[in-house]
Amino acid sequence: MADQTTCFLILRFLALLLMSSLSTDAKILNITTDQFALLALKAHISYDPYHILTTNWSSSTSVCNWVGVTCGSRHHRVTALNLSNNGLVGTIPPHIGNLSFLVNLSISNNNFHGSLPNELSHLYRLELLHFRHNEFSGEIPSSLFNSTSSLQQIVLQDNQLWGSIPSSIFKMSTLKLISLAENKFSGPMPSIFFNMSSLQHIDLSNNTRSGTLPPEVGNLTMLIQLYLANNHFEGSLPPSLFKCKQLQYLSLWSNNFKGKLSPEIGNLTKLTFLSLPYNNCEGAIPSEIGNLHNLENFDLGINNFVGTIPLDIFNISTLQYFGLFGNHLLDTLPSVNQLEGSIPISFGGLVSLEVLDLVGNNLSREIPKSLEVLRYLKYLNVSYNKLRGEIPTKGLFVNFPAESFMSNDALCGVIRLNVPPCKEASLGPKKRLNIMIDVAAALEYLHLGYSTPIVYCDLKPSVVLLDGDKVGHVADFGIAKLLSDGISLTQTMTMATIGYMAPEYGYEGIVSTRGDVYSYGILLMETFTKKKPIADMFTGEMNLKRLVNESFSLSILEVIDANLLSNENDYVAMETCLSATMGLALHCCADFPKQRIDIKNVLVRLNKIKLKYLHDHGGR
């Protein structure tokens, strides 16, 4: 009995040993299979301009260490191959189908040519197939997607492929993105294509597809982007299209769509891009487009739309491009007594506009200079609004009378328009903050941007120069000092400007980066109070520092430049901003150098002050 048991155990051990050996051989065989497949691909590359495969893909190194190759940690098989953007020229061999663990295959932006091998269908784990910007030709093999049940992205854009889309694609429940743009695909789209409810991105633009857009398009409830531009689609846009409420991009330009645009387009509230020019759509433009509050690009040019332009469109504050050229719309925008906000810059895109009547609304801010390009504009009336700023002076604005602009809040311009001349605008708090941020950045570079710190020594208003965009630049380095050998201060007999130099500089000639910070603090106070530190008002023990410090017991606004307080609505945000700014200035001007903040932290705090001000002030 014991002998039988011993024999059984020995046989079991040998069986396990054999299985282990077979498993190891299989593993080696699998890795070798992947290696052979990739070496076959290398052999089919006729041109490798950067010598990436030539110098790196070698049987002397592990395939998992080759450029563009990723292996999985569990099975030690190739799971990703990314050779995009390498300028490779060649074909794809059938051996590629042996990479049975491949999940990601990306060879975009190369010059691969020939047909797509049928063996791609063996990659049943494949999720991403990116062959964009190559020179593949022929039809997509009908069996290509029979086994690839996990595919999420198919990108074959910009090749020379033609024919029909294989029906096997329509059975994929995981597909999210398909891009077949810039090929030679033709014929109508089968309605079953639009039953793929998982699709989020479709790009079939720049082909020769034809037929109508079927009602089944409404089944694509997850669709975010739909690009069908530059094809031969025809018929009306089905109302079901506007049930795709996740749509953000809708590009249908240069087709043969016709009929009226359904008011249901107003349901696409996430839409940011709407492009429908070069079609044959007709009827009135639905006012429901005004519901598209995220719209940035709006182009219905070169169609047959009639009637007036719905003014609700111009209440879309996000609108950046507006195109209606080449329709049969009335060349007028009637006044409506309900518009608020600013006149959209996009009005400048109404190139055929002849009449712009916005009288008696609640429009505010400036008249956009983009209107100067409207060369056919014969009549303009923006009277009885709340407009302010300079009236444009170019284009047809030289002909408009004073009656076009009367009874507004604060318009200014030429005398003939019965408005006061425009004064040179005082710099607002945002601009002043930006200038002082520029100066702090310059000091930070001097103090920390070199191995040997540079002390400016004589920071004052006259050395801060503003360019045309009001960007601050620090000039005149006449008495700047180098702090050699890593020391933090030195001494000099050179005098800086009284009122701006630090106490230790004036009394003992001690120069340090903290002395520059002191001068910066004085300059920061002057920038917002418009009071010079050596002004006649400062006598005895009273100085600019003390004036600012004492103002905190009442209100910092008591000492601030009155030009900053012209808008009463700004008081709360303004006071918060200026209190923080003047508090920072006082920290810069502490009596003892060690108590002062360093310029790096000055820059950090000033940027935070600016961001909070912009947030509290509505971003202006």
C-alpha positions as CSV (number, residue, x, y, z in Angstrom):
1,M,0.0,0.0,0.0
2,A,2.8,2.3,0.9
3,D,4.6,1.5,-2.4
4,Q,1.4,2.4,-4.3
5,T,1.1,5.7,-2.5
6,T,4.7,6.5,-3.1
7,C,4.3,5.7,-6.8
8,F,1.2,7.9,-7.1
9,L,3.0,10.9,-5.5
10,I,5.9,10.5,-7.9
11,L,3.6,10.4,-10.9
12,R,1.7,13.4,-9.7
13,F,5.0,15.3,-9.2
14,L,6.1,14.4,-12.7
15,A,2.8,15.5,-14.1
16,L,3.0,18.9,-12.4
17,L,6.6,19.3,-13.5
18,L,5.6,18.6,-17.1
19,M,2.7,21.1,-16.9
20,S,5.0,23.8,-15.5
21,S,7.5,23.1,-18.4
22,L,4.7,23.4,-21.0
23,S,3.5,26.6,-19.4
24,T,7.0,28.1,-19.5
25,D,7.4,27.0,-23.2
26,A,4.0,28.6,-24.0
27,K,5.0,31.8,-22.4
28,I,8.2,31.9,-24.4
29,L,6.3,31.0,-27.5
30,N,3.8,33.9,-27.0
31,I,6.5,36.5,-26.5
32,T,8.4,35.1,-29.5
33,T,5.2,35.3,-31.5
34,D,4.8,39.0,-30.7
35,Q,8.5,39.5,-31.5
36,F,8.2,37.8,-34.9
37,A,5.1,39.8,-35.7
38,L,6.8,43.1,-34.9
39,L,10.0,42.1,-36.8
40,A,7.8,41.3,-39.8
41,L,6.3,44.8,-39.5
42,K,9.9,46.3,-39.4
43,A,10.8,44.3,-42.5
44,H,7.8,45.9,-44.3
45,I,9.1,49.5,-43.5
46,S,10.9,50.9,-46.5
47,Y,11.8,54.2,-45.0
48,D,12.5,55.1,-41.4
49,P,13.7,58.7,-41.4
50,Y,14.5,58.9,-37.7
51,H,16.0,55.3,-37.6
52,I,13.7,54.5,-34.7
53,L,13.0,50.9,-35.7
54,T,16.4,50.4,-37.3
55,T,18.4,51.2,-34.1
56,N,15.9,50.0,-31.5
57,W,13.9,47.0,-32.7
58,S,16.4,44.2,-32.2
59,S,16.1,40.6,-31.2
60,S,19.0,41.2,-28.8
61,T,16.7,43.2,-26.5
62,S,13.4,42.4,-24.9
63,V,10.5,43.3,-27.2
64,C,8.8,45.0,-24.2
65,N,11.7,47.6,-24.2
66,W,11.3,48.5,-27.9
67,V,10.3,52.0,-28.8
68,G,6.5,52.3,-29.1
69,V,5.8,48.9,-27.5
70,T,4.0,48.4,-24.2
71,C,3.6,45.0,-22.6
72,G,1.0,43.9,-20.0
73,S,2.3,42.9,-16.6
74,R,0.1,39.9,-16.2
75,H,0.6,37.9,-19.4
76,H,3.8,39.6,-20.5
77,R,2.3,40.2,-24.0
78,V,2.3,43.2,-26.2
79,T,-0.8,45.3,-25.4
80,A,0.0,48.6,-27.1
81,L,1.8,49.6,-30.3
82,N,2.2,53.3,-30.9
83,L,4.3,54.4,-33.8
84,S,2.5,57.6,-34.6
85,N,4.3,60.7,-35.9
86,N,7.4,59.0,-37.1
87,G,7.3,59.5,-40.9
88,L,7.4,55.8,-41.5
89,V,6.8,54.5,-45.1
90,G,5.7,50.9,-45.6
91,T,2.8,48.4,-45.5
92,I,1.1,46.4,-42.7
93,P,1.9,42.7,-42.9
94,P,-0.6,40.0,-42.1
95,H,1.6,39.0,-39.1
96,I,0.1,42.0,-37.2
97,G,-2.9,39.7,-36.5
98,N,-0.7,37.6,-34.2
99,L,-0.5,40.3,-31.6
100,S,-3.5,38.7,-29.9
101,F,-3.3,40.7,-26.7
102,L,-3.1,44.1,-28.5
103,V,-5.5,46.7,-27.0
104,N,-4.1,49.9,-28.6
105,L,-2.8,50.1,-32.2
106,S,-1.8,53.6,-33.2
107,I,0.2,54.4,-36.4
108,S,-1.2,57.8,-37.2
109,N,0.7,60.5,-39.1
110,N,2.9,58.3,-41.2
111,N,2.9,57.1,-44.8
112,F,1.7,53.6,-44.6
113,H,0.1,52.5,-47.8
114,G,-1.6,49.5,-49.4
115,S,-4.7,47.8,-48.2
116,L,-5.8,47.1,-44.6
117,P,-5.0,43.4,-43.9
118,N,-7.8,41.1,-43.1
119,E,-5.7,39.7,-40.2
120,L,-6.6,42.9,-38.2
121,S,-9.8,41.0,-37.4
122,H,-7.8,38.6,-35.2
123,L,-7.2,41.4,-32.7
124,Y,-10.2,40.5,-30.7
125,R,-9.0,42.5,-27.6
126,L,-8.5,45.7,-29.6
127,E,-10.1,48.9,-28.2
128,L,-8.3,51.7,-30.1
129,L,-7.5,51.6,-33.8
130,H,-5.8,54.8,-34.9
131,F,-4.6,54.9,-38.6
132,R,-5.2,58.6,-39.2
133,H,-3.2,60.6,-41.8
134,N,-1.7,57.7,-43.9
135,E,-2.1,56.5,-47.5
136,F,-4.1,53.3,-47.1
137,S,-6.3,52.6,-50.1
138,G,-9.1,50.2,-51.2
139,E,-12.1,49.0,-49.3
140,I,-12.3,48.2,-45.6
141,P,-12.4,44.3,-45.5
142,S,-15.9,43.2,-44.7
143,S,-14.6,40.8,-42.0
144,L,-12.3,43.4,-40.4
145,F,-14.6,44.0,-37.3
146,N,-16.2,40.6,-37.0
147,S,-14.3,39.6,-33.8
148,T,-13.3,43.0,-32.4
149,S,-16.1,43.3,-29.9
150,S,-14.3,45.6,-27.6
151,L,-13.5,48.4,-30.0
152,Q,-14.1,51.9,-28.7
153,Q,-12.4,54.1,-31.3
154,I,-11.9,53.7,-35.0
155,V,-9.9,56.5,-36.6
156,L,-9.2,56.0,-40.3
157,Q,-9.3,59.7,-41.2
158,D,-7.3,61.2,-44.1
159,N,-6.5,58.1,-46.2
160,Q,-7.6,56.9,-49.7
161,L,-10.2,54.4,-48.6
162,W,-13.4,53.9,-50.5
163,G,-16.5,51.8,-50.7
164,S,-19.1,51.0,-48.0
165,I,-18.7,50.8,-44.3
166,P,-18.7,47.1,-43.2
167,S,-22.0,46.1,-41.6
168,S,-20.0,44.4,-38.8
169,I,-19.3,47.9,-37.4
170,F,-23.0,48.3,-36.7
171,K,-23.0,45.4,-34.3
172,M,-20.5,47.0,-31.9
173,S,-22.1,48.0,-28.6
174,T,-18.9,49.6,-27.3
175,L,-18.0,51.9,-30.1
176,K,-17.8,55.6,-29.0
177,L,-15.8,57.3,-31.8
178,I,-15.7,56.7,-35.5
179,S,-13.7,59.0,-37.8
180,L,-13.7,58.2,-41.5
181,A,-13.3,61.8,-42.7
182,E,-11.2,62.8,-45.7
183,N,-11.5,59.5,-47.7
184,K,-13.6,58.5,-50.7
185,F,-16.5,56.7,-49.0
186,S,-19.8,57.1,-51.0
187,G,-23.4,56.1,-51.0
188,P,-26.1,56.5,-48.4
189,M,-25.7,55.8,-44.7
190,P,-27.7,52.8,-43.6
191,S,-30.2,53.7,-41.0
192,I,-28.9,50.9,-38.7
193,F,-25.7,53.0,-38.3
194,F,-27.7,55.4,-36.2
195,N,-28.9,52.7,-33.8
196,M,-25.4,52.6,-32.2
197,S,-26.5,54.4,-29.1
198,S,-23.0,54.3,-27.6
199,L,-21.6,56.6,-30.2
200,Q,-20.3,60.0,-29.0
201,H,-18.2,61.2,-31.9
202,I,-19.0,60.8,-35.6
203,D,-16.8,62.3,-38.3
204,L,-17.7,61.5,-41.9
205,S,-16.8,64.8,-43.4
206,N,-15.1,65.3,-46.7
207,N,-16.3,62.2,-48.5
208,T,-19.0,61.7,-51.1
209,R,-21.7,60.2,-48.9
210,S,-25.2,60.8,-50.2
211,G,-28.8,60.2,-49.2
212,T,-30.9,61.6,-46.4
213,L,-30.2,61.8,-42.7
214,P,-32.7,59.3,-41.3
215,P,-35.0,59.8,-38.3
216,E,-33.0,57.1,-36.5
217,V,-30.3,59.7,-35.8
218,G,-32.4,60.6,-32.8
219,N,-31.3,57.3,-31.2
220,L,-27.8,58.7,-30.7
221,T,-28.6,60.2,-27.3
222,M,-24.9,60.2,-26.2
223,L,-23.7,62.0,-29.3
224,I,-21.4,65.0,-28.6
225,Q,-19.9,65.7,-32.1
226,L,-21.4,65.2,-35.5
227,Y,-19.3,66.1,-38.5
228,L,-21.0,65.5,-41.9
229,A,-19.6,68.5,-43.8
230,N,-18.6,68.5,-47.5
231,N,-20.6,65.5,-48.7
232,H,-23.8,65.1,-50.8
233,F,-26.4,64.6,-48.1
234,E,-29.8,65.9,-49.0
235,G,-33.3,66.3,-47.7
236,S,-34.6,68.0,-44.6
237,L,-32.9,67.8,-41.2
238,P,-35.1,65.4,-39.2
239,P,-36.5,66.9,-36.0
240,S,-35.3,63.8,-34.2
241,L,-31.7,65.2,-34.7
242,F,-32.5,67.8,-32.1
243,K,-33.3,65.2,-29.5
244,C,-29.5,64.6,-29.2
245,K,-29.2,66.9,-26.3
246,Q,-25.6,66.1,-25.6
247,L,-24.5,67.6,-28.9
248,Q,-21.8,70.2,-28.7
249,Y,-20.5,70.3,-32.3
250,L,-22.8,70.1,-35.3
251,S,-21.0,70.6,-38.7
252,L,-23.2,70.1,-41.8
253,W,-21.8,72.7,-44.2
254,S,-21.5,72.1,-48.0
255,N,-24.2,69.5,-48.5
256,N,-27.6,69.7,-50.2
257,F,-29.8,69.9,-47.1
258,K,-33.0,71.8,-47.7
259,G,-36.3,72.7,-45.9
260,K,-36.9,74.7,-42.8
261,L,-34.8,74.6,-39.7
262,S,-37.0,73.1,-36.9
263,P,-37.6,75.3,-33.8
264,E,-36.6,72.2,-31.8
265,I,-33.0,73.2,-32.5
266,G,-33.5,75.2,-29.3
267,N,-33.3,71.9,-27.3
268,L,-29.5,71.6,-28.0
269,T,-28.6,73.8,-25.1
270,K,-25.0,72.4,-24.9
271,L,-24.2,73.3,-28.5
272,T,-21.1,75.4,-28.9
273,F,-20.5,75.0,-32.7
274,L,-23.3,75.2,-35.3
275,S,-22.1,75.3,-39.0
276,L,-24.7,74.9,-41.8
277,P,-23.5,77.2,-44.6
278,Y,-23.6,76.2,-48.3
279,N,-26.9,74.3,-48.2
280,N,-30.4,75.0,-49.4
281,C,-32.2,75.6,-46.2
282,E,-35.1,78.0,-46.3
283,G,-37.8,79.7,-44.3
284,A,-37.3,81.9,-41.2
285,I,-34.5,81.4,-38.7
286,P,-36.2,80.1,-35.6
287,S,-35.9,82.4,-32.6
288,E,-35.4,79.3,-30.4
289,I,-31.7,79.5,-31.4
290,G,-31.6,82.2,-28.7
291,N,-31.8,79.3,-26.2
292,L,-28.3,78.1,-27.2
293,H,-26.6,80.0,-24.4
294,N,-23.3,78.2,-24.9
295,L,-23.0,78.9,-28.6
296,E,-19.7,80.2,-29.8
297,N,-19.8,79.6,-33.6
298,F,-23.0,80.4,-35.5
299,D,-22.9,80.1,-39.3
300,L,-25.9,79.7,-41.5
301,G,-24.4,81.6,-44.5
302,I,-25.1,80.8,-48.2
303,N,-28.7,79.4,-47.8
304,N,-32.2,80.6,-48.6
305,F,-33.3,81.9,-45.2
306,V,-35.8,84.8,-45.3
307,G,-37.3,87.2,-42.9
308,T,-35.6,89.1,-40.0
309,I,-32.7,88.1,-37.9
310,P,-34.0,87.0,-34.5
311,L,-32.5,89.4,-32.0
312,D,-32.5,86.8,-29.3
313,I,-29.4,85.4,-31.0
314,F,-27.5,88.4,-29.9
315,N,-28.2,87.8,-26.2
316,I,-25.9,84.8,-26.4
317,S,-23.0,86.2,-24.5
318,T,-20.6,83.4,-25.6
319,L,-21.0,84.1,-29.3
320,Q,-17.7,84.7,-31.1
321,Y,-18.5,84.1,-34.8
322,F,-21.7,85.1,-36.5
323,G,-22.3,84.3,-40.2
324,L,-25.5,84.9,-42.2
325,F,-24.0,86.2,-45.4
326,G,-25.6,85.1,-48.7
327,N,-29.3,84.6,-47.6
328,H,-32.4,86.6,-48.3
329,L,-32.8,88.2,-44.9
330,L,-34.1,91.7,-44.4
331,D,-31.2,94.1,-44.2
332,T,-32.4,95.5,-40.9
333,L,-32.5,94.8,-37.2
334,P,-35.7,96.3,-35.8
335,S,-35.6,98.0,-32.3
336,V,-37.3,95.9,-29.7
337,N,-37.0,97.7,-26.3
338,Q,-35.8,94.6,-24.5
339,L,-32.1,94.1,-25.3
340,E,-29.7,94.3,-22.4
341,G,-25.9,93.9,-22.1
342,S,-23.4,95.1,-24.7
343,I,-23.8,95.3,-28.5
344,P,-22.2,92.1,-29.7
345,I,-18.8,92.4,-31.4
346,S,-20.2,89.7,-33.8
347,F,-22.5,92.4,-35.4
348,G,-19.4,93.2,-37.4
349,G,-20.0,89.9,-39.3
350,L,-23.3,91.2,-40.7
351,V,-21.4,92.4,-43.8
352,S,-24.6,93.1,-45.9
353,L,-26.4,95.0,-43.1
354,E,-28.0,98.3,-44.2
355,V,-30.0,99.3,-41.1
356,L,-29.2,98.8,-37.5
357,D,-31.9,100.3,-35.2
358,L,-31.3,99.6,-31.5
359,V,-33.0,102.7,-30.1
360,G,-34.6,102.6,-26.7
361,N,-33.1,99.4,-25.2
362,N,-30.9,98.8,-22.2
363,L,-27.6,98.3,-24.0
364,S,-24.5,99.3,-22.1
365,R,-20.7,99.5,-22.4
366,E,-19.0,100.6,-25.6
367,I,-20.1,100.6,-29.2
368,P,-17.8,97.9,-30.7
369,K,-15.3,99.1,-33.3
370,S,-16.1,96.0,-35.3
371,L,-19.1,98.0,-36.7
372,E,-16.7,100.2,-38.6
373,V,-16.3,97.5,-41.3
374,L,-20.1,97.5,-42.2
375,R,-19.6,99.3,-45.5
376,Y,-23.3,99.0,-46.6
377,L,-24.7,100.4,-43.3
378,K,-27.0,103.3,-44.3
379,Y,-28.8,103.9,-41.0
380,L,-27.6,103.5,-37.4
381,N,-29.5,104.5,-34.3
382,V,-28.3,103.6,-30.8
383,S,-30.0,106.4,-29.0
384,Y,-31.7,106.1,-25.6
385,N,-29.5,103.4,-24.2
386,K,-26.8,103.3,-21.5
387,L,-23.8,103.2,-23.8
388,R,-20.5,104.7,-22.8
389,G,-17.0,105.2,-24.1
390,E,-15.7,106.5,-27.4
391,I,-17.9,106.5,-30.5
392,P,-16.1,104.8,-33.4
393,T,-14.5,107.2,-35.8
394,K,-13.8,105.1,-38.9
395,G,-15.8,103.7,-41.8
396,L,-19.3,105.0,-42.2
397,F,-19.3,106.4,-38.7
398,V,-17.9,109.6,-40.2
399,N,-21.4,110.1,-41.8
400,F,-23.7,109.3,-38.9
401,P,-25.4,112.4,-37.3
402,A,-25.6,113.3,-33.6
403,E,-29.2,112.0,-33.5
404,S,-27.8,108.4,-33.8
405,F,-26.2,108.6,-30.4
406,M,-28.2,110.9,-28.2
407,S,-29.4,110.2,-24.7
408,N,-26.8,107.6,-23.6
409,D,-24.9,107.4,-20.3
410,A,-21.4,108.5,-21.1
411,L,-20.6,108.5,-24.8
412,C,-17.7,110.7,-25.9
413,G,-16.1,111.6,-29.2
414,V,-15.9,114.3,-31.8
415,I,-17.6,117.7,-31.2
416,R,-20.1,117.4,-34.1
417,L,-21.9,114.5,-32.4
418,N,-22.8,116.7,-29.4
419,V,-20.8,114.6,-27.0
420,P,-17.9,115.6,-24.8
421,P,-14.4,114.9,-26.0
422,C,-12.9,111.7,-24.6
423,K,-10.5,112.1,-21.8
424,E,-7.4,110.0,-21.4
425,A,-8.6,107.1,-19.4
426,S,-7.3,106.8,-15.9
427,L,-5.8,103.4,-15.2
428,G,-8.2,101.2,-13.3
429,P,-7.3,98.9,-10.4
430,K,-6.8,95.9,-12.6
431,K,-4.3,97.7,-14.8
432,R,-2.5,99.1,-11.9
433,L,-2.2,95.7,-10.3
434,N,-0.9,94.3,-13.6
435,I,1.8,97.0,-13.8
436,M,2.9,96.4,-10.2
437,I,2.9,92.6,-10.9
438,D,5.2,93.3,-13.9
439,V,7.6,95.4,-11.7
440,A,7.6,92.7,-9.0
441,A,8.4,90.0,-11.6
442,A,11.3,92.2,-12.9
443,L,12.7,92.5,-9.3
444,E,12.2,88.8,-8.7
445,Y,14.3,88.1,-11.8
446,L,17.1,90.4,-10.6
447,H,17.1,89.0,-7.1
448,L,16.7,85.3,-7.9
449,G,17.3,84.8,-11.7
450,Y,21.1,84.9,-11.5
451,S,23.6,83.0,-9.5
452,T,24.7,86.5,-8.2
453,P,21.7,88.6,-7.0
454,I,21.4,92.1,-8.4
455,V,20.0,94.9,-6.2
456,Y,18.3,97.6,-8.2
457,C,18.9,100.3,-5.5
458,D,16.8,103.1,-6.9
459,L,13.3,101.9,-7.7
460,K,10.9,104.8,-8.3
461,P,8.1,105.8,-10.7
462,S,10.4,107.4,-13.3
463,V,12.2,104.1,-14.0
464,V,9.0,102.1,-14.7
465,L,8.2,102.5,-18.4
466,L,4.8,101.5,-19.9
467,D,4.6,100.2,-23.4
468,G,1.5,100.6,-25.7
469,D,-0.3,97.7,-23.9
470,K,0.4,99.3,-20.5
471,V,2.9,96.6,-19.6
472,G,5.4,97.7,-17.0
473,H,9.2,97.6,-17.7
474,V,11.9,98.5,-15.3
475,A,14.7,100.6,-16.9
476,D,17.9,102.5,-15.9
477,F,20.2,100.2,-14.0
478,G,22.7,103.1,-13.3
479,I,23.4,102.3,-9.6
480,A,22.4,98.6,-9.5
481,K,24.7,96.5,-7.3
482,L,25.9,92.9,-7.5
483,L,25.9,91.0,-4.2
484,S,29.0,88.9,-4.7
485,D,30.0,85.7,-2.9
486,G,26.5,84.9,-1.8
487,I,26.3,87.7,0.8
488,S,22.9,89.2,1.5
489,L,24.0,92.9,1.8
490,T,26.8,95.3,1.0
491,Q,27.6,99.0,1.6
492,T,27.8,101.9,-0.9
493,M,28.3,105.7,-0.8
494,T,25.9,106.1,-3.8
495,M,22.7,107.8,-2.9
496,A,19.3,106.7,-4.1
497,T,16.1,108.8,-4.3
498,I,14.8,110.3,-1.1
499,G,11.4,109.0,-0.2
500,Y,11.9,105.7,-1.9
501,M,15.1,104.3,-0.4
502,A,15.1,102.1,2.6
503,P,16.1,103.6,6.1
504,E,19.2,101.5,6.3
505,Y,20.3,102.7,2.9
506,G,19.9,106.3,3.8
507,Y,21.6,106.1,7.2
508,E,24.4,103.6,6.7
509,G,24.6,103.0,2.9
510,I,23.5,99.3,3.4
511,V,22.3,97.7,0.2
512,S,20.2,94.5,0.1
513,T,17.4,92.9,-1.8
514,R,15.2,93.8,1.1
515,G,16.0,97.5,0.4
516,D,14.5,97.0,-3.1
517,V,11.4,95.5,-1.4
518,Y,11.1,98.6,0.7
519,S,11.2,100.9,-2.4
520,Y,8.7,98.6,-4.1
521,G,6.3,99.0,-1.1
522,I,6.5,102.8,-1.4
523,L,5.9,102.6,-5.1
524,L,2.9,100.3,-4.5
525,M,1.4,102.9,-2.2
526,E,1.9,105.7,-4.6
527,T,0.4,103.8,-7.5
528,F,-2.9,103.5,-5.7
529,T,-3.0,106.7,-3.7
530,K,-1.5,109.0,-6.3
531,K,0.4,110.6,-3.5
532,K,4.2,111.0,-3.8
533,P,6.2,110.2,-0.6
534,I,7.9,113.7,-0.8
535,A,4.7,115.7,-1.3
536,D,4.2,118.9,0.6
537,M,1.5,117.4,2.7
538,F,4.0,115.2,4.4
539,T,5.7,117.3,7.2
540,G,7.1,116.4,10.6
541,E,6.3,112.8,11.5
542,M,3.6,112.4,8.9
543,N,4.7,110.4,5.8
544,L,3.1,108.2,3.2
545,K,3.6,105.0,5.2
546,R,1.9,106.6,8.3
547,L,-1.0,108.0,6.2
548,V,-1.8,104.6,4.7
549,N,-1.4,102.8,8.1
550,E,-3.7,105.2,9.9
551,S,-6.3,105.0,7.2
552,F,-7.1,101.4,8.2
553,S,-8.8,102.6,11.4
554,L,-11.4,104.4,9.2
555,S,-11.5,103.2,5.6
556,I,-8.6,102.7,3.2
557,L,-10.8,104.4,0.5
558,E,-10.1,107.7,2.3
559,V,-6.5,107.8,1.0
560,I,-7.0,106.1,-2.4
561,D,-6.9,107.9,-5.8
562,A,-10.4,109.3,-6.4
563,N,-10.2,108.1,-10.0
564,L,-10.5,104.6,-8.8
565,L,-13.8,105.2,-7.1
566,S,-15.8,106.5,-10.0
567,N,-18.2,103.5,-10.0
568,E,-20.1,103.2,-6.7
569,N,-21.0,99.6,-7.5
570,D,-17.3,98.7,-7.2
571,Y,-16.9,99.9,-3.6
572,V,-17.0,96.6,-1.8
573,A,-14.7,94.7,-4.2
574,M,-12.5,97.8,-4.4
575,E,-12.1,98.2,-0.7
576,T,-11.3,94.5,-0.2
577,C,-8.7,94.7,-3.0
578,L,-7.1,97.9,-1.8
579,S,-7.0,96.9,1.8
580,A,-5.1,93.8,0.9
581,T,-2.8,95.7,-1.5
582,M,-2.0,98.4,1.0
583,G,-1.4,95.8,3.8
584,L,1.1,94.2,1.5
585,A,2.8,97.5,0.8
586,L,3.2,98.1,4.5
587,H,4.7,94.7,5.0
588,C,7.2,95.6,2.3
589,C,8.0,98.8,4.1
590,A,8.7,97.4,7.6
591,D,11.4,99.4,9.4
592,F,13.8,96.5,9.8
593,P,14.9,94.5,6.7
594,K,14.3,91.1,8.4
595,Q,10.7,92.0,9.0
596,R,10.1,92.6,5.3
597,I,8.6,90.1,2.9
598,D,10.8,88.8,0.1
599,I,10.0,89.8,-3.5
600,K,9.0,86.2,-4.5
601,N,6.2,86.2,-1.9
602,V,5.2,89.7,-2.9
603,L,4.5,88.4,-6.4
604,V,2.5,85.5,-5.1
605,R,0.4,87.6,-2.8
606,L,-0.2,90.3,-5.4
607,N,-1.4,87.7,-8.0
608,K,-3.8,86.3,-5.4
609,I,-5.1,89.8,-4.7
610,K,-5.7,90.3,-8.4
611,L,-7.5,87.0,-8.8
612,K,-9.8,87.7,-5.9
613,Y,-10.6,91.2,-7.2
614,L,-11.4,89.8,-10.6
615,H,-13.7,87.1,-9.0
616,D,-15.5,89.7,-6.8
617,H,-15.7,92.2,-9.7
618,G,-17.2,89.8,-12.2
619,G,-14.0,89.1,-14.1
620,R,-13.6,92.7,-15.4
